[in-house]
Amino acid sequence: MTSFAHRIERQASSLSSTMVLPEVNSNNFFFRLSRFPVEGVETILDIHSSGDRIFISVTRFRKSIRKHYINSKNSEIVVNPKIDVEISISEFNRNEPILKDITNNNIFNLLSDLSTDINDNHYFIFFTDSHNCISSGISNPYEKHNEQWIRILNRSYGSELAPPRRIIKRSLISK
């Protein structure tokens, strides 16, 4: 059985910007951070390289996927099953602090520690350097004092401000 955290991550990924995975052994990278806090904006941050250039894509969910899921699970009628999705894309500065955290080999040691509690903050990371990859998730990293997760999360909030906010797409959410 899939946990609540995995279900909202799967739903959000289906509505987010496209993953731009690098060719095998190309020395390019792709990083995805999915944030599902109990309070606040659910966000997916993608950073990828293409040759000498780096790009960032930020997907923000204008309505909570978590709340939609909880309401539909409680058999409540969802008046508007559409989720507004804002996608912002731009080139990314090579000097951004988050790049040091995601492109060093320590990222492959990132621990998973997901809970099954519906009331926890859930975060997911996927990273590939075109040779190896990691997929990891954690719940409540600040309470667990997981420094590596906290560093990446804190840096992600500044990084997501890089692209101008511009595209809103309406998506039907599946039940």
Secondary structure, DSSP 4 states (H G I P E B T S, - for coil): ---HHHHHHHHHHHHSPPP-PPPTTSS--EEEEEEE-SSS-EEEEEEEEETTEEEEEEEEESS-HHHHHHHHHTT---S--EEEEEEEEEE--TT-HHHHHHHSGGGGGPPPB----TTS-EEEEEEE-SS-EEEEEEE-HHHHT-HHHHHHHHHHHHHTTSSPP-EEEEEEPP-
